[in-house]
Amino acid sequence: MAYNGKTCNITIQASADLSDTTAGTGKLYKAIANTGTLSAAAGSALGILQYGADDTGNVTLAVSGESKYVAGGAIASGGKLALAADGYLAAASSGSTVVGVNLPAAVTSGSVGTGIFNFATPYVVVNSNGI
């Protein structure tokens, strides 16, 4: 079962409706861009949505720490987490922007998992070893 731990949070203004907080299918626990919308693959995500709001409302994002997230594909235990389309996080591959690591168990596509994140210093995967 996914869980949240200690996180460093920020609050930004939403520029889209982020009020659907159904975990897995809604906006909750998805990556949010610096524009206040769902992040795109290789986009400039600021963090994981923790508390939603309507368009122009304030939303809370986990920038670093242990947070739930929504998987956009199967992810192995300990797998590197990269930004994917529509705010999902996926297994990192060459050229991916890595923002975290999956903990403690494997996650299936569309499921809510737990990861440890650092959106302040993401890095790009340049080889098959994930570095």
C-alpha positions in Angstrom: 0.0 0.0 0.0 1.3 3.4 -0.9 2.1 5.9 1.8 3.4 9.5 2.3 6.3 10.4 4.5 8.1 13.6 5.3 8.1 16.1 2.4 9.2 19.6 1.7 6.2 21.4 0.2 5.5 24.5 -1.8 2.3 26.3 -2.7 1.7 27.6 -6.2 -1.3 29.0 -8.2 -3.0 26.5 -10.4 -3.6 27.5 -14.0 -5.9 24.6 -14.7 -8.6 22.7 -12.8 -6.7 20.5 -10.4 -9.6 19.7 -8.2 -10.2 16.1 -9.2 -8.4 14.4 -6.3 -9.3 10.8 -7.1 -6.0 9.0 -6.6 -4.9 7.2 -9.7 -7.4 8.6 -12.2 -7.6 12.3 -11.1 -4.9 14.9 -10.6 -3.8 13.9 -7.1 -0.2 12.6 -6.8 0.7 13.6 -10.4 3.6 15.8 -11.4 2.8 19.5 -11.7 4.7 21.9 -14.0 5.9 25.3 -13.0 2.9 26.7 -15.0 0.4 25.2 -12.6 -0.8 22.4 -14.9 0.0 18.7 -15.3 3.6 18.2 -16.3 4.5 16.8 -19.7 7.2 14.3 -20.3 10.6 16.0 -20.0 8.8 19.1 -18.8 9.7 21.4 -16.0 7.9 19.7 -13.1 8.0 21.4 -9.7 6.6 18.6 -7.6 3.8 16.1 -6.9 0.3 17.4 -6.2 -0.7 16.9 -2.6 -3.8 19.1 -2.3 -5.8 20.2 -5.3 -7.8 23.3 -6.2 -9.9 24.8 -9.0 -8.2 26.9 -11.7 -6.5 29.9 -10.1 -6.7 28.3 -6.6 -3.6 27.5 -4.6 -2.2 23.9 -4.7 0.4 22.2 -2.6 3.2 20.3 -4.2 5.8 17.9 -2.6 9.1 19.1 -4.0 11.3 16.6 -2.1 10.8 13.7 0.3 8.6 10.6 0.4 5.4 10.9 -1.5 2.7 9.0 -3.3 2.7 9.2 -7.1 0.7 7.7 -10.0 2.6 5.3 -12.3 2.3 5.7 -16.1 3.6 2.2 -16.6 5.0 -0.8 -14.7 7.9 0.3 -12.4 10.2 -2.1 -10.5 11.1 -1.8 -6.8 14.0 0.6 -6.6 13.4 1.8 -10.2 14.3 5.4 -11.2 11.2 7.6 -11.8 11.0 9.9 -14.8 8.5 12.4 -15.9 5.9 11.1 -18.4 2.9 12.7 -20.2 0.0 14.1 -18.2 1.7 14.2 -14.9 2.4 10.4 -14.7 5.8 9.0 -13.6 7.3 6.1 -15.5 10.4 4.0 -15.4 13.4 6.0 -16.5 15.2 5.2 -19.8 17.9 6.9 -21.8 17.1 10.6 -22.2 14.5 10.6 -19.4 14.5 13.3 -16.7 14.8 11.5 -13.4 13.1 13.0 -10.4 12.9 10.1 -7.9 13.1 6.4 -7.0 10.3 3.9 -6.5 9.9 2.5 -3.0 9.4 -0.2 -1.6 7.5 -2.5 -4.0 6.9 -2.7 -7.8 4.0 -0.7 -9.1 1.6 -1.4 -12.1 0.5 1.1 -14.6 -2.2 3.5 -13.3 -1.5 2.5 -9.7 -0.5 4.7 -6.8 3.0 4.0 -5.6 5.5 5.5 -3.1 8.7 7.2 -4.1 11.4 9.4 -2.8 11.7 12.6 -4.8 13.9 15.6 -5.5 12.4 17.9 -8.1 14.9 20.6 -7.2 17.8 18.7 -8.9 16.5 16.4 -11.5 19.0 14.7 -13.9 18.9 13.2 -17.4 19.6 9.5 -17.9 22.4 9.1 -20.4 23.0 5.3 -20.3 21.4 2.0 -19.6 22.7 2.0 -16.0 20.4 4.9 -15.2 23.2 7.5 -14.8 
